[in-house]
């Protein structure tokens, strides 16, 4: 499976060539199920396009596209910040059903994704502070929905502007009223 082809457009939103190479390394760490499953098993929390085959990829692409579009009106972020935000959004749900596919969504999936990235930080050109920023954005992407009655895990809340921005983009990408059109896996 050529995992990179799923995110060619989003990789090209990243300005820094080293970070483009880093995200390719990280995408290749994602389990194959990520590229096939719907974003939500129930369909309750995501739009129709996300409930199909490749739905989690589509949800991820929409979250990145929302960020990319909002960068046009939000000049609070440096180019580096924008690259890190895009990287975090690409990876935020990468282990939604665990390292090996489990039956149900793992509530701690943000922590699993962060751990995977930190375990592979030495393979990246990004410095450790930037890797940690990516990880904290992923860990806090659930926002105020940071607890679950079935789990003892409490996820971190977004604390800074970048973390809040990632949460907002993920939240907006999950709204049921969205009707994003896709041609195969490309947003039209």
C-alpha positions in Angstrom: 0.0 0.0 0.0 1.3 3.4 -1.0 0.2 5.4 2.1 1.8 8.7 0.9 -0.5 8.9 -2.2 -3.5 9.4 0.1 -2.1 12.7 1.4 -0.2 14.1 -1.5 -2.2 17.3 -1.5 -2.0 17.8 2.2 1.8 17.1 2.2 2.2 19.9 -0.4 0.5 22.4 2.0 3.6 22.0 4.2 6.1 24.6 3.1 9.3 23.2 4.7 10.8 20.3 2.7 12.2 18.7 5.8 8.8 18.7 7.4 7.3 17.2 4.2 9.8 14.4 4.5 9.0 14.0 8.2 5.3 13.7 7.6 5.9 11.0 5.0 7.9 9.0 7.6 5.0 9.4 10.1 2.3 8.5 7.6 4.1 5.3 6.7 4.0 4.4 10.4 0.2 4.4 10.4 -1.6 1.0 10.3 -3.3 0.0 7.0 -6.8 0.0 8.6 -6.6 3.8 9.0 -6.8 4.2 5.2 -9.9 2.0 4.8 -12.2 2.5 7.8 -15.0 5.1 8.2 -14.4 7.9 10.6 -17.1 6.8 13.0 -18.5 3.3 13.5 -21.9 4.7 14.4 -22.1 7.6 11.9 -23.4 9.7 14.8 -20.5 12.1 15.0 -19.4 12.7 11.4 -20.9 13.7 8.1 -22.0 11.2 5.5 -18.8 11.3 3.5 -16.9 10.2 6.6 -19.1 7.1 7.0 -17.9 5.5 3.9 -14.8 3.4 3.0 -11.8 5.7 3.5 -14.0 7.9 5.7 -11.3 8.4 8.3 -8.9 9.6 5.5 -11.6 11.9 4.2 -12.3 13.3 7.7 -8.6 13.9 8.1 -8.3 15.6 4.7 -11.3 17.9 5.5 -9.7 18.9 8.9 -6.5 19.8 7.1 -8.3 21.7 4.4 -10.3 23.7 7.0 -6.9 24.6 8.7 -5.4 25.5 5.3 -8.3 27.8 4.5 -8.4 29.4 7.9 -4.7 30.2 7.6 -5.8 32.7 4.9 -7.6 34.8 7.5 -5.6 33.9 10.6 -2.1 35.4 10.5 -1.3 34.5 14.1 0.8 31.5 13.1 4.2 31.4 11.6 5.0 29.2 8.6 6.6 26.7 11.0 3.5 26.7 13.2 1.3 26.1 10.2 3.4 23.2 9.1 3.3 21.6 12.5 -0.5 22.1 12.7 -1.0 20.4 9.4 1.3 17.5 10.5 -0.7 17.2 13.8 -4.0 17.1 11.9 -2.8 14.4 9.4 -1.8 12.2 12.4 -4.5 13.1 15.0 -6.7 10.0 14.4 -4.0 7.8 13.0 -4.4 5.1 15.7 -8.1 5.5 16.2 -8.6 1.8 16.7 -5.2 1.1 18.2 -1.9 0.0 16.9 -3.4 -3.2 15.6 -7.1 -2.7 14.6 -9.4 -3.3 17.5 -13.2 -3.6 17.3 -13.9 -0.2 18.9 -12.4 3.2 18.8 -9.7 3.6 21.4 -10.5 6.6 23.6 -6.8 7.0 24.3 -6.0 7.1 20.5 -4.5 10.6 20.8 -2.0 9.4 23.4 -1.2 6.3 21.3 -0.5 8.5 18.2 1.6 10.8 20.3 3.6 7.9 21.7 4.2 6.5 18.2 5.5 9.8 17.0 7.8 10.2 20.1 9.1 6.7 19.7 10.1 7.6 16.1 11.4 11.1 16.7 15.0 10.1 16.1 14.0 9.3 12.4 12.8 12.9 11.9 14.6 16.0 10.9 12.4 18.1 13.1 13.9 19.1 16.4 12.5 17.5 19.6 10.6 20.7 20.6 8.7 20.7 17.4 8.0 17.0 17.7 6.6 17.7 21.2 4.4 20.5 19.8 2.9 18.1 17.3 2.3 15.5 20.0 0.6 18.0 22.4 -1.7 19.2 19.6 -2.7 15.5 18.9 -3.1 14.7 22.6 -5.5 17.6 23.2 -7.4 17.4 19.9 -10.6 16.0 21.6 -11.0 19.4 23.5 -13.6 19.4 26.2 -14.6 15.8 25.3 -11.5 14.6 27.2 -13.2 12.0 29.4 -15.2 8.9 28.7 -17.4 6.7 31.0 -15.7 3.6 29.6 -12.2 4.7 30.2 -10.1 5.9 33.1 -8.0 8.0 30.8 -8.3 11.8 31.0 -7.0 13.5 27.9 -5.2 16.9 28.1 -7.3 20.0 27.3 -6.0 22.4 24.6 -4.0 25.1 26.4 -2.3 27.2 23.7 -3.5 28.7 20.4 -2.1 25.9 18.2 -3.7 23.2 20.3 -7.1 25.0 20.3 -6.8 25.5 16.5 -6.2 21.8 15.9 -9.2 21.0 18.1 -11.4 23.5 16.3 -10.4 22.1 12.8 -11.1 18.6 13.9 -14.4 19.6 15.5 -15.6 21.5 12.4 -14.6 18.5 10.1 -16.9 16.3 12.2 -20.0 18.4 11.8 -22.9 16.4 10.4 -24.1 19.3 8.2 -20.9 19.3 6.1 -21.4 18.1 2.6 -17.9 18.0 1.2 -17.7 16.6 -2.3 -14.9 14.1 -3.1 -13.6 12.8 -6.5 -12.1 9.5 -5.3 -10.1 10.8 -2.3 -9.6 14.4 -3.5 -11.8 17.3 -2.3 -13.4 19.0 -5.2 
